[in-house]
């Protein structure tokens, strides 16, 4: 019985030369698999390009935001300087008016005939 099973297995598993059709199908599958792997490597390059493009776009956006904020800061600084100049001019005007009034009152108290004119 054991010999019978062994002989049937040997018969079923004996080497057989492949047919032409089988050979063509194996070669076609290998070629298709090779083409797919080439496409995948192209896909990796494409993904890498997308990542690099995204990083470059982010850097450009950050630079633009920085420039915009710097311009806003310059405008704010300019407006603050303008406010300070106007305040200084108003204070100077008040002091000059006070000095004028003081000089006018002192000259009128001296009895200057031209003091009121």
Secondary structure, DSSP 4 states (H G I P E B T S, - for coil): -HHHHHHHHHHHT---PPPHHHHHHHHHHHHHHHHHHHHHHHHHHHHHHHHHHHHHHHHHHHHHHHHHHHHHHHHHHHHHHHHHHHHHHHHHHHHHHHHHHHHHHHHHHTT-TTS--
